[in-house]
């Protein structure tokens, strides 16, 4: 089997174009993965910030609930005693 110069150039051009396509695709995939990674990191960071904000709000709500509970524990016995006093007076 003899290959002429034309055939060799044709085969070489096919191999070179396949190699260039492979390297170009590989580079494109690397850029895509890098961009996706950066986007996901940003989203995770934003979600962490939102989570911290929600935790802070939950903590504040819990403190308010505890304060109201303490006030109710103090006021309810006073209210009951006042109601009993009014019943006795009538």
mmCIF file as gemmi writes it, N, C-alpha and C atoms, coordinates in Angstrom:
data_model
loop_
_atom_site.group_PDB
_atom_site.id
_atom_site.type_symbol
_atom_site.label_atom_id
_atom_site.label_alt_id
_atom_site.label_comp_id
_atom_site.label_asym_id
_atom_site.label_entity_id
_atom_site.label_seq_id
_atom_site.pdbx_PDB_ins_code
_atom_site.Cartn_x
_atom_site.Cartn_y
_atom_site.Cartn_z
_atom_site.occupancy
_atom_site.B_iso_or_equiv
_atom_site.pdbx_formal_charge
_atom_site.auth_seq_id
_atom_site.auth_asym_id
_atom_site.pdbx_PDB_model_num
ATOM 1 N N . UNK Axp A 1 ? 0.825 -1.179 0 1 0 ? 1 A 1
ATOM 2 C CA . UNK Axp A 1 ? 0 0 0 1 0 ? 1 A 1
ATOM 3 C C . UNK Axp A 1 ? 0.87 1.243 0 1 0 ? 1 A 1
ATOM 4 N N . UNK Axp A 2 ? 0.688 1.986 -0.997 1 0 ? 2 A 1
ATOM 5 C CA . UNK Axp A 2 ? 1.445 3.217 -1.066 1 0 ? 2 A 1
ATOM 6 C C . UNK Axp A 2 ? 0.508 4.395 -0.895 1 0 ? 2 A 1
ATOM 7 N N . UNK Axp A 3 ? 0.96 5.295 -0.07 1 0 ? 3 A 1
ATOM 8 C CA . UNK Axp A 3 ? 0.206 6.522 0.105 1 0 ? 3 A 1
ATOM 9 C C . UNK Axp A 3 ? 0.933 7.628 -0.621 1 0 ? 3 A 1
ATOM 10 N N . UNK Axp A 4 ? 0.18 8.375 -1.349 1 0 ? 4 A 1
ATOM 11 C CA . UNK Axp A 4 ? 0.771 9.511 -2.024 1 0 ? 4 A 1
ATOM 12 C C . UNK Axp A 4 ? 0.837 10.699 -1.074 1 0 ? 4 A 1
ATOM 13 N N . UNK Axp A 5 ? 1.492 11.708 -1.534 1 0 ? 5 A 1
ATOM 14 C CA . UNK Axp A 5 ? 1.629 12.922 -0.733 1 0 ? 5 A 1
ATOM 15 C C . UNK Axp A 5 ? 0.259 13.53 -0.427 1 0 ? 5 A 1
ATOM 16 N N . UNK Axp A 6 ? -0.636 13.464 -1.396 1 0 ? 6 A 1
ATOM 17 C CA . UNK Axp A 6 ? -1.982 13.984 -1.201 1 0 ? 6 A 1
ATOM 18 C C . UNK Axp A 6 ? -2.698 13.229 -0.081 1 0 ? 6 A 1
ATOM 19 N N . UNK Axp A 7 ? -2.589 11.905 -0.102 1 0 ? 7 A 1
ATOM 20 C CA . UNK Axp A 7 ? -3.247 11.081 0.916 1 0 ? 7 A 1
ATOM 21 C C . UNK Axp A 7 ? -2.687 11.366 2.306 1 0 ? 7 A 1
ATOM 22 N N . UNK Axp A 8 ? -1.369 11.489 2.404 1 0 ? 8 A 1
ATOM 23 C CA . UNK Axp A 8 ? -0.748 11.784 3.695 1 0 ? 8 A 1
ATOM 24 C C . UNK Axp A 8 ? -1.196 13.147 4.221 1 0 ? 8 A 1
ATOM 25 N N . UNK Axp A 9 ? -1.232 14.139 3.351 1 0 ? 9 A 1
ATOM 26 C CA . UNK Axp A 9 ? -1.693 15.461 3.773 1 0 ? 9 A 1
ATOM 27 C C . UNK Axp A 9 ? -3.153 15.409 4.226 1 0 ? 9 A 1
ATOM 28 N N . UNK Axp A 10 ? -3.968 14.628 3.523 1 0 ? 10 A 1
ATOM 29 C CA . UNK Axp A 10 ? -5.37 14.485 3.896 1 0 ? 10 A 1
ATOM 30 C C . UNK Axp A 10 ? -5.498 13.837 5.276 1 0 ? 10 A 1
ATOM 31 N N . UNK Axp A 11 ? -4.758 12.76 5.515 1 0 ? 11 A 1
ATOM 32 C CA . UNK Axp A 11 ? -4.798 12.062 6.809 1 0 ? 11 A 1
ATOM 33 C C . UNK Axp A 11 ? -4.275 12.973 7.917 1 0 ? 11 A 1
ATOM 34 N N . UNK Axp A 12 ? -3.181 13.668 7.652 1 0 ? 12 A 1
ATOM 35 C CA . UNK Axp A 12 ? -2.609 14.575 8.656 1 0 ? 12 A 1
ATOM 36 C C . UNK Axp A 12 ? -3.598 15.694 8.978 1 0 ? 12 A 1
ATOM 37 N N . UNK Axp A 13 ? -4.262 16.229 7.958 1 0 ? 13 A 1
ATOM 38 C CA . UNK Axp A 13 ? -5.222 17.309 8.216 1 0 ? 13 A 1
ATOM 39 C C . UNK Axp A 13 ? -6.406 16.801 9.044 1 0 ? 13 A 1
ATOM 40 N N . UNK Axp A 14 ? -6.84 15.56 8.818 1 0 ? 14 A 1
ATOM 41 C CA . UNK Axp A 14 ? -7.926 14.983 9.62 1 0 ? 14 A 1
ATOM 42 C C . UNK Axp A 14 ? -7.483 14.833 11.07 1 0 ? 14 A 1
ATOM 43 N N . UNK Axp A 15 ? -6.278 14.308 11.273 1 0 ? 15 A 1
ATOM 44 C CA . UNK Axp A 15 ? -5.766 14.109 12.631 1 0 ? 15 A 1
ATOM 45 C C . UNK Axp A 15 ? -5.598 15.455 13.336 1 0 ? 15 A 1
ATOM 46 N N . UNK Axp A 16 ? -5.038 16.433 12.644 1 0 ? 16 A 1
ATOM 47 C CA . UNK Axp A 16 ? -4.822 17.748 13.247 1 0 ? 16 A 1
ATOM 48 C C . UNK Axp A 16 ? -6.163 18.408 13.585 1 0 ? 16 A 1
ATOM 49 N N . UNK Axp A 17 ? -7.13 18.328 12.688 1 0 ? 17 A 1
ATOM 50 C CA . UNK Axp A 17 ? -8.432 18.945 12.973 1 0 ? 17 A 1
ATOM 51 C C . UNK Axp A 17 ? -9.129 18.228 14.131 1 0 ? 17 A 1
ATOM 52 N N . UNK Axp A 18 ? -8.991 16.907 14.219 1 0 ? 18 A 1
ATOM 53 C CA . UNK Axp A 18 ? -9.57 16.175 15.351 1 0 ? 18 A 1
ATOM 54 C C . UNK Axp A 18 ? -8.896 16.594 16.65 1 0 ? 18 A 1
ATOM 55 N N . UNK Axp A 19 ? -7.578 16.74 16.613 1 0 ? 19 A 1
ATOM 56 C CA . UNK Axp A 19 ? -6.839 17.154 17.803 1 0 ? 19 A 1
ATOM 57 C C . UNK Axp A 19 ? -7.235 18.57 18.227 1 0 ? 19 A 1
ATOM 58 N N . UNK Axp A 20 ? -7.353 19.469 17.281 1 0 ? 20 A 1
ATOM 59 C CA . UNK Axp A 20 ? -7.755 20.846 17.592 1 0 ? 20 A 1
ATOM 60 C C . UNK Axp A 20 ? -9.174 20.873 18.154 1 0 ? 20 A 1
ATOM 61 N N . UNK Axp A 21 ? -10.066 20.092 17.551 1 0 ? 21 A 1
ATOM 62 C CA . UNK Axp A 21 ? -11.443 20.028 18.066 1 0 ? 21 A 1
ATOM 63 C C . UNK Axp A 21 ? -11.462 19.494 19.489 1 0 ? 21 A 1
ATOM 64 N N . UNK Axp A 22 ? -10.674 18.458 19.74 1 0 ? 22 A 1
ATOM 65 C CA . UNK Axp A 22 ? -10.619 17.874 21.083 1 0 ? 22 A 1
ATOM 66 C C . UNK Axp A 22 ? -10.104 18.891 22.094 1 0 ? 22 A 1
ATOM 67 N N . UNK Axp A 23 ? -9 19.556 21.765 1 0 ? 23 A 1
ATOM 68 C CA . UNK Axp A 23 ? -8.424 20.523 22.698 1 0 ? 23 A 1
ATOM 69 C C . UNK Axp A 23 ? -9.352 21.721 22.907 1 0 ? 23 A 1
ATOM 70 N N . UNK Axp A 24 ? -9.998 22.176 21.836 1 0 ? 24 A 1
ATOM 71 C CA . UNK Axp A 24 ? -10.933 23.288 21.961 1 0 ? 24 A 1
ATOM 72 C C . UNK Axp A 24 ? -12.127 22.923 22.821 1 0 ? 24 A 1
ATOM 73 N N . UNK Axp A 25 ? -12.646 21.73 22.618 1 0 ? 25 A 1
ATOM 74 C CA . UNK Axp A 25 ? -13.777 21.267 23.426 1 0 ? 25 A 1
ATOM 75 C C . UNK Axp A 25 ? -13.362 21.113 24.876 1 0 ? 25 A 1
ATOM 76 N N . UNK Axp A 26 ? -12.19 20.574 25.085 1 0 ? 26 A 1
ATOM 77 C CA . UNK Axp A 26 ? -11.688 20.387 26.446 1 0 ? 26 A 1
ATOM 78 C C . UNK Axp A 26 ? -11.551 21.73 27.156 1 0 ? 26 A 1
ATOM 79 N N . UNK Axp A 27 ? -11.007 22.713 26.448 1 0 ? 27 A 1
ATOM 80 C CA . UNK Axp A 27 ? -10.854 24.046 27.024 1 0 ? 27 A 1
ATOM 81 C C . UNK Axp A 27 ? -12.227 24.655 27.327 1 0 ? 27 A 1
ATOM 82 N N . UNK Axp A 28 ? -13.162 24.485 26.398 1 0 ? 28 A 1
ATOM 83 C CA . UNK Axp A 28 ? -14.515 25.003 26.615 1 0 ? 28 A 1
ATOM 84 C C . UNK Axp A 28 ? -15.181 24.358 27.817 1 0 ? 28 A 1
ATOM 85 N N . UNK Axp A 29 ? -14.989 23.068 27.975 1 0 ? 29 A 1
ATOM 86 C CA . UNK Axp A 29 ? -15.574 22.362 29.119 1 0 ? 29 A 1
ATOM 87 C C . UNK Axp A 29 ? -14.939 22.843 30.417 1 0 ? 29 A 1
ATOM 88 N N . UNK Axp A 30 ? -13.634 23.057 30.404 1 0 ? 30 A 1
ATOM 89 C CA . UNK Axp A 30 ? -12.967 23.566 31.611 1 0 ? 30 A 1
ATOM 90 C C . UNK Axp A 30 ? -13.525 24.935 32.002 1 0 ? 30 A 1
ATOM 91 N N . UNK Axp A 31 ? -13.704 25.812 31.026 1 0 ? 31 A 1
ATOM 92 C CA . UNK Axp A 31 ? -14.267 27.135 31.318 1 0 ? 31 A 1
ATOM 93 C C . UNK Axp A 31 ? -15.683 27.017 31.855 1 0 ? 31 A 1
ATOM 94 N N . UNK Axp A 32 ? -16.477 26.133 31.247 1 0 ? 32 A 1
ATOM 95 C CA . UNK Axp A 32 ? -17.857 25.939 31.691 1 0 ? 32 A 1
ATOM 96 C C . UNK Axp A 32 ? -17.894 25.436 33.129 1 0 ? 32 A 1
ATOM 97 N N . UNK Axp A 33 ? -17.061 24.459 33.436 1 0 ? 33 A 1
ATOM 98 C CA . UNK Axp A 33 ? -17.021 23.903 34.79 1 0 ? 33 A 1
ATOM 99 C C . UNK Axp A 33 ? -16.548 24.964 35.779 1 0 ? 33 A 1
ATOM 100 N N . UNK Axp A 34 ? -15.541 25.741 35.41 1 0 ? 34 A 1
ATOM 101 C CA . UNK Axp A 34 ? -15.034 26.793 36.288 1 0 ? 34 A 1
ATOM 102 C C . UNK Axp A 34 ? -16.115 27.843 36.56 1 0 ? 34 A 1
ATOM 103 N N . UNK Axp A 35 ? -16.828 28.247 35.509 1 0 ? 35 A 1
ATOM 104 C CA . UNK Axp A 35 ? -17.905 29.229 35.68 1 0 ? 35 A 1
ATOM 105 C C . UNK Axp A 35 ? -19.019 28.68 36.56 1 0 ? 35 A 1
ATOM 106 N N . UNK Axp A 36 ? -19.405 27.42 36.319 1 0 ? 36 A 1
ATOM 107 C CA . UNK Axp A 36 ? -20.446 26.8 37.147 1 0 ? 36 A 1
ATOM 108 C C . UNK Axp A 36 ? -19.995 26.716 38.596 1 0 ? 36 A 1
ATOM 109 N N . UNK Axp A 37 ? -18.737 26.363 38.808 1 0 ? 37 A 1
ATOM 110 C CA . UNK Axp A 37 ? -18.199 26.258 40.166 1 0 ? 37 A 1
ATOM 111 C C . UNK Axp A 37 ? -18.273 27.612 40.869 1 0 ? 37 A 1
ATOM 112 N N . UNK Axp A 38 ? -17.881 28.668 40.168 1 0 ? 38 A 1
ATOM 113 C CA . UNK Axp A 38 ? -17.945 30.014 40.752 1 0 ? 38 A 1
ATOM 114 C C . UNK Axp A 38 ? -19.386 30.415 41.067 1 0 ? 38 A 1
ATOM 115 N N . UNK Axp A 39 ? -20.302 30.122 40.141 1 0 ? 39 A 1
ATOM 116 C CA . UNK Axp A 39 ? -21.713 30.445 40.381 1 0 ? 39 A 1
ATOM 117 C C . UNK Axp A 39 ? -22.247 29.698 41.595 1 0 ? 39 A 1
ATOM 118 N N . UNK Axp A 40 ? -21.921 28.423 41.695 1 0 ? 40 A 1
ATOM 119 C CA . UNK Axp A 40 ? -22.403 27.629 42.823 1 0 ? 40 A 1
ATOM 120 C C . UNK Axp A 40 ? -21.795 28.103 44.136 1 0 ? 40 A 1
ATOM 121 N N . UNK Axp A 41 ? -20.517 28.506 44.107 1 0 ? 41 A 1
ATOM 122 C CA . UNK Axp A 41 ? -19.904 29.045 45.321 1 0 ? 41 A 1
ATOM 123 C C . UNK Axp A 41 ? -20.625 30.314 45.764 1 0 ? 41 A 1
ATOM 124 N N . UNK Axp A 42 ? -20.947 31.177 44.802 1 0 ? 42 A 1
ATOM 125 C CA . UNK Axp A 42 ? -21.67 32.409 45.13 1 0 ? 42 A 1
ATOM 126 C C . UNK Axp A 42 ? -23.051 32.101 45.704 1 0 ? 42 A 1
ATOM 127 N N . UNK Axp A 43 ? -23.738 31.134 45.106 1 0 ? 43 A 1
ATOM 128 C CA . UNK Axp A 43 ? -25.068 30.765 45.607 1 0 ? 43 A 1
ATOM 129 C C . UNK Axp A 43 ? -24.979 30.192 47.016 1 0 ? 43 A 1
ATOM 130 N N . UNK Axp A 44 ? -23.987 29.362 47.262 1 0 ? 44 A 1
ATOM 131 C CA . UNK Axp A 44 ? -23.811 28.783 48.598 1 0 ? 44 A 1
ATOM 132 C C . UNK Axp A 44 ? -23.522 29.885 49.604 1 0 ? 44 A 1
ATOM 133 N N . UNK Axp A 45 ? -22.68 30.841 49.24 1 0 ? 45 A 1
ATOM 134 C CA . UNK Axp A 45 ? -22.361 31.958 50.133 1 0 ? 45 A 1
ATOM 135 C C . UNK Axp A 45 ? -23.622 32.763 50.453 1 0 ? 45 A 1
ATOM 136 N N . UNK Axp A 46 ? -24.429 33.042 49.408 1 0 ? 46 A 1
ATOM 137 C CA . UNK Axp A 46 ? -25.675 33.782 49.628 1 0 ? 46 A 1
ATOM 138 C C . UNK Axp A 46 ? -26.618 33.012 50.546 1 0 ? 46 A 1
ATOM 139 N N . UNK Axp A 47 ? -26.7 31.7 50.346 1 0 ? 47 A 1
ATOM 140 C CA . UNK Axp A 47 ? -27.574 30.885 51.193 1 0 ? 47 A 1
ATOM 141 C C . UNK Axp A 47 ? -27.081 30.849 52.636 1 0 ? 47 A 1
ATOM 142 N N . UNK Axp A 48 ? -25.765 30.83 52.815 1 0 ? 48 A 1
ATOM 143 C CA . UNK Axp A 48 ? -25.226 30.852 54.18 1 0 ? 48 A 1
ATOM 144 C C . UNK Axp A 48 ? -25.58 32.165 54.875 1 0 ? 48 A 1
ATOM 145 N N . UNK Axp A 49 ? -25.493 33.267 54.14 1 0 ? 49 A 1
ATOM 146 C CA . UNK Axp A 49 ? -25.85 34.569 54.714 1 0 ? 49 A 1
ATOM 147 C C . UNK Axp A 49 ? -27.331 34.589 55.087 1 0 ? 49 A 1
ATOM 148 N N . UNK Axp A 50 ? -28.184 34.085 54.19 1 0 ? 50 A 1
ATOM 149 C CA . UNK Axp A 50 ? -29.619 34.044 54.491 1 0 ? 50 A 1
ATOM 150 C C . UNK Axp A 50 ? -29.894 33.161 55.702 1 0 ? 50 A 1
ATOM 151 N N . UNK Axp A 51 ? -29.179 32.054 55.8 1 0 ? 51 A 1
ATOM 152 C CA . UNK Axp A 51 ? -29.36 31.157 56.94 1 0 ? 51 A 1
ATOM 153 C C . UNK Axp A 51 ? -28.988 31.854 58.239 1 0 ? 51 A 1
ATOM 154 N N . UNK Axp A 52 ? -27.893 32.598 58.227 1 0 ? 52 A 1
ATOM 155 C CA . UNK Axp A 52 ? -27.493 33.336 59.422 1 0 ? 52 A 1
ATOM 156 C C . UNK Axp A 52 ? -28.538 34.392 59.786 1 0 ? 52 A 1
ATOM 157 N N . UNK Axp A 53 ? -29.092 35.063 58.779 1 0 ? 53 A 1
ATOM 158 C CA . UNK Axp A 53 ? -30.132 36.062 59.046 1 0 ? 53 A 1
ATOM 159 C C . UNK Axp A 53 ? -31.359 35.407 59.669 1 0 ? 53 A 1
ATOM 160 N N . UNK Axp A 54 ? -31.752 34.25 59.132 1 0 ? 54 A 1
ATOM 161 C CA . UNK Axp A 54 ? -32.914 33.548 59.68 1 0 ? 54 A 1
ATOM 162 C C . UNK Axp A 54 ? -32.65 33.061 61.096 1 0 ? 54 A 1
ATOM 163 N N . UNK Axp A 55 ? -31.437 32.6 61.35 1 0 ? 55 A 1
ATOM 164 C CA . UNK Axp A 55 ? -31.104 32.164 62.708 1 0 ? 55 A 1
ATOM 165 C C . UNK Axp A 55 ? -31.181 33.339 63.677 1 0 ? 55 A 1
ATOM 166 N N . UNK Axp A 56 ? -30.688 34.497 63.242 1 0 ? 56 A 1
ATOM 167 C CA . UNK Axp A 56 ? -30.739 35.683 64.103 1 0 ? 56 A 1
ATOM 168 C C . UNK Axp A 56 ? -32.19 36.074 64.378 1 0 ? 56 A 1
ATOM 169 N N . UNK Axp A 57 ? -33.032 36.019 63.353 1 0 ? 57 A 1
ATOM 170 C CA . UNK Axp A 57 ? -34.45 36.34 63.543 1 0 ? 57 A 1
ATOM 171 C C . UNK Axp A 57 ? -35.103 35.337 64.487 1 0 ? 57 A 1
ATOM 172 N N . UNK Axp A 58 ? -34.779 34.057 64.308 1 0 ? 58 A 1
ATOM 173 C CA . UNK Axp A 58 ? -35.344 33.029 65.189 1 0 ? 58 A 1
ATOM 174 C C . UNK Axp A 58 ? -34.918 33.251 66.63 1 0 ? 58 A 1
ATOM 175 N N . UNK Axp A 59 ? -33.654 33.606 66.82 1 0 ? 59 A 1
ATOM 176 C CA . UNK Axp A 59 ? -33.165 33.866 68.181 1 0 ? 59 A 1
ATOM 177 C C . UNK Axp A 59 ? -33.908 35.046 68.809 1 0 ? 59 A 1
ATOM 178 N N . UNK Axp A 60 ? -34.099 36.108 68.028 1 0 ? 60 A 1
ATOM 179 C CA . UNK Axp A 60 ? -34.826 37.271 68.546 1 0 ? 60 A 1
ATOM 180 C C . UNK Axp A 60 ? -36.274 36.916 68.877 1 0 ? 60 A 1
ATOM 181 N N . UNK Axp A 61 ? -36.899 36.147 68.01 1 0 ? 61 A 1
ATOM 182 C CA . UNK Axp A 61 ? -38.282 35.735 68.275 1 0 ? 61 A 1
ATOM 183 C C . UNK Axp A 61 ? -38.358 34.882 69.536 1 0 ? 61 A 1
ATOM 184 N N . UNK Axp A 62 ? -37.391 33.997 69.697 1 0 ? 62 A 1
ATOM 185 C CA . UNK Axp A 62 ? -37.378 33.15 70.89 1 0 ? 62 A 1
ATOM 186 C C . UNK Axp A 62 ? -37.199 33.991 72.15 1 0 ? 62 A 1
ATOM 187 N N . UNK Axp A 63 ? -36.345 35.008 72.091 1 0 ? 63 A 1
ATOM 188 C CA . UNK Axp A 63 ? -36.153 35.888 73.242 1 0 ? 63 A 1
ATOM 189 C C . UNK Axp A 63 ? -37.444 36.635 73.578 1 0 ? 63 A 1
ATOM 190 N N . UNK Axp A 64 ? -38.137 37.115 72.552 1 0 ? 64 A 1
ATOM 191 C CA . UNK Axp A 64 ? -39.402 37.825 72.784 1 0 ? 64 A 1
ATOM 192 C C . UNK Axp A 64 ? -40.423 36.884 73.41 1 0 ? 64 A 1
ATOM 193 N N . UNK Axp A 65 ? -40.504 35.661 72.907 1 0 ? 65 A 1
ATOM 194 C CA . UNK Axp A 65 ? -41.449 34.685 73.459 1 0 ? 65 A 1
ATOM 195 C C . UNK Axp A 65 ? -41.125 34.392 74.918 1 0 ? 65 A 1
ATOM 196 N N . UNK Axp A 66 ? -39.849 34.243 75.222 1 0 ? 66 A 1
ATOM 197 C CA . UNK Axp A 66 ? -39.454 33.976 76.61 1 0 ? 66 A 1
ATOM 198 C C . UNK Axp A 66 ? -39.796 35.161 77.516 1 0 ? 66 A 1
ATOM 199 N N . UNK Axp A 67 ? -39.569 36.383 77.038 1 0 ? 67 A 1
ATOM 200 C CA . UNK Axp A 67 ? -39.902 37.567 77.838 1 0 ? 67 A 1
ATOM 201 C C . UNK Axp A 67 ? -41.404 37.66 78.083 1 0 ? 67 A 1
ATOM 202 N N . UNK Axp A 68 ? -42.183 37.394 77.055 1 0 ? 68 A 1
ATOM 203 C CA . UNK Axp A 68 ? -43.639 37.428 77.224 1 0 ? 68 A 1
ATOM 204 C C . UNK Axp A 68 ? -44.069 36.343 78.206 1 0 ? 68 A 1
ATOM 205 N N . UNK Axp A 69 ? -43.458 35.17 78.105 1 0 ? 69 A 1
ATOM 206 C CA . UNK Axp A 69 ? -43.783 34.089 79.036 1 0 ? 69 A 1
ATOM 207 C C . UNK Axp A 69 ? -43.477 34.471 80.475 1 0 ? 69 A 1
ATOM 208 N N . UNK Axp A 70 ? -42.341 35.114 80.697 1 0 ? 70 A 1
ATOM 209 C CA . UNK Axp A 70 ? -41.99 35.553 82.057 1 0 ? 70 A 1
ATOM 210 C C . UNK Axp A 70 ? -42.99 36.582 82.57 1 0 ? 70 A 1
ATOM 211 N N . UNK Axp A 71 ? -43.35 37.527 81.711 1 0 ? 71 A 1
ATOM 212 C CA . UNK Axp A 71 ? -44.318 38.545 82.118 1 0 ? 71 A 1
ATOM 213 C C . UNK Axp A 71 ? -45.672 37.912 82.423 1 0 ? 71 A 1
ATOM 214 N N . UNK Axp A 72 ? -46.067 36.953 81.617 1 0 ? 72 A 1
ATOM 215 C CA . UNK Axp A 72 ? -47.347 36.276 81.86 1 0 ? 72 A 1
ATOM 216 C C . UNK Axp A 72 ? -47.307 35.501 83.169 1 0 ? 72 A 1
ATOM 217 N N . UNK Axp A 73 ? -46.178 34.869 83.455 1 0 ? 73 A 1
ATOM 218 C CA . UNK Axp A 73 ? -46.058 34.127 84.715 1 0 ? 73 A 1
ATOM 219 C C . UNK Axp A 73 ? -46.198 35.057 85.916 1 0 ? 73 A 1
ATOM 220 N N . UNK Axp A 74 ? -45.751 36.284 85.769 1 0 ? 74 A 1
ATOM 221 C CA . UNK Axp A 74 ? -45.873 37.251 86.862 1 0 ? 74 A 1
ATOM 222 C C . UNK Axp A 74 ? -47.27 37.863 86.92 1 0 ? 74 A 1
ATOM 223 N N . UNK Axp A 75 ? -47.864 38.135 85.775 1 0 ? 75 A 1
ATOM 224 C CA . UNK Axp A 75 ? -49.126 38.869 85.744 1 0 ? 75 A 1
ATOM 225 C C . UNK Axp A 75 ? -50.356 37.991 85.969 1 0 ? 75 A 1
ATOM 226 N N . UNK Axp A 76 ? -50.322 36.764 85.53 1 0 ? 76 A 1
ATOM 227 C CA . UNK Axp A 76 ? -51.505 35.903 85.66 1 0 ? 76 A 1
ATOM 228 C C . UNK Axp A 76 ? -51.876 35.668 87.124 1 0 ? 76 A 1
ATOM 229 N N . UNK Axp A 77 ? -50.935 35.342 88.002 1 0 ? 77 A 1
ATOM 230 C CA . UNK Axp A 77 ? -51.346 35.187 89.405 1 0 ? 77 A 1
ATOM 231 C C . UNK Axp A 77 ? -51.941 36.473 89.989 1 0 ? 77 A 1
ATOM 232 N N . UNK Axp A 78 ? -51.388 37.629 89.633 1 0 ? 78 A 1
ATOM 233 C CA . UNK Axp A 78 ? -51.94 38.899 90.111 1 0 ? 78 A 1
ATOM 234 C C . UNK Axp A 78 ? -53.359 39.089 89.588 1 0 ? 78 A 1
ATOM 235 N N . UNK Axp A 79 ? -53.57 38.779 88.33 1 0 ? 79 A 1
ATOM 236 C CA . UNK Axp A 79 ? -54.885 38.922 87.727 1 0 ? 79 A 1
ATOM 237 C C . UNK Axp A 79 ? -55.891 37.989 88.392 1 0 ? 79 A 1
ATOM 238 N N . UNK Axp A 80 ? -55.492 36.769 88.651 1 0 ? 80 A 1
ATOM 239 C CA . UNK Axp A 80 ? -56.384 35.807 89.307 1 0 ? 80 A 1
ATOM 240 C C . UNK Axp A 80 ? -56.729 36.282 90.714 1 0 ? 80 A 1
ATOM 241 N N . UNK Axp A 81 ? -55.741 36.786 91.429 1 0 ? 81 A 1
ATOM 242 C CA . UNK Axp A 81 ? -56.02 37.263 92.791 1 0 ? 81 A 1
ATOM 243 C C . UNK Axp A 81 ? -56.954 38.471 92.767 1 0 ? 81 A 1
ATOM 244 N N . UNK Axp A 82 ? -56.8 39.356 91.807 1 0 ? 82 A 1
ATOM 245 C CA . UNK Axp A 82 ? -57.694 40.507 91.7 1 0 ? 82 A 1
ATOM 246 C C . UNK Axp A 82 ? -59.113 40.064 91.358 1 0 ? 82 A 1
ATOM 247 N N . UNK Axp A 83 ? -59.237 39.079 90.478 1 0 ? 83 A 1
ATOM 248 C CA . UNK Axp A 83 ? -60.569 38.569 90.147 1 0 ? 83 A 1
ATOM 249 C C . UNK Axp A 83 ? -61.225 37.915 91.358 1 0 ? 83 A 1
ATOM 250 N N . UNK Axp A 84 ? -60.458 37.179 92.11 1 0 ? 84 A 1
ATOM 251 C CA . UNK Axp A 84 ? -61.003 36.545 93.318 1 0 ? 84 A 1
ATOM 252 C C . UNK Axp A 84 ? -61.435 37.597 94.333 1 0 ? 84 A 1
ATOM 253 N N . UNK Axp A 85 ? -60.649 38.665 94.46 1 0 ? 85 A 1
ATOM 254 C CA . UNK Axp A 85 ? -61.012 39.754 95.378 1 0 ? 85 A 1
ATOM 255 C C . UNK Axp A 85 ? -62.327 40.406 94.955 1 0 ? 85 A 1
ATOM 256 N N . UNK Axp A 86 ? -62.507 40.601 93.649 1 0 ? 86 A 1
ATOM 257 C CA . UNK Axp A 86 ? -63.746 41.21 93.158 1 0 ? 86 A 1
ATOM 258 C C . UNK Axp A 86 ? -64.935 40.294 93.412 1 0 ? 86 A 1
ATOM 259 N N . UNK Axp A 87 ? -64.738 38.985 93.278 1 0 ? 87 A 1
ATOM 260 C CA . UNK Axp A 87 ? -65.824 38.039 93.536 1 0 ? 87 A 1
ATOM 261 C C . UNK Axp A 87 ? -66.206 38.059 95.006 1 0 ? 87 A 1
ATOM 262 N N . UNK Axp A 88 ? -65.226 38.146 95.865 1 0 ? 88 A 1
ATOM 263 C CA . UNK Axp A 88 ? -65.476 38.161 97.307 1 0 ? 88 A 1
ATOM 264 C C . UNK Axp A 88 ? -66.221 39.436 97.686 1 0 ? 88 A 1
ATOM 265 N N . UNK Axp A 89 ? -65.909 40.556 97.1 1 0 ? 89 A 1
ATOM 266 C CA . UNK Axp A 89 ? -66.537 41.838 97.414 1 0 ? 89 A 1
ATOM 267 C C . UNK Axp A 89 ? -68.008 41.852 97.008 1 0 ? 89 A 1
ATOM 268 N N . UNK Axp A 90 ? -68.361 41.15 95.981 1 0 ? 90 A 1
ATOM 269 C CA . UNK Axp A 90 ? -69.744 41.172 95.504 1 0 ? 90 A 1
ATOM 270 C C . UNK Axp A 90 ? -70.557 40.334 96.386 1 0 ? 90 A 1
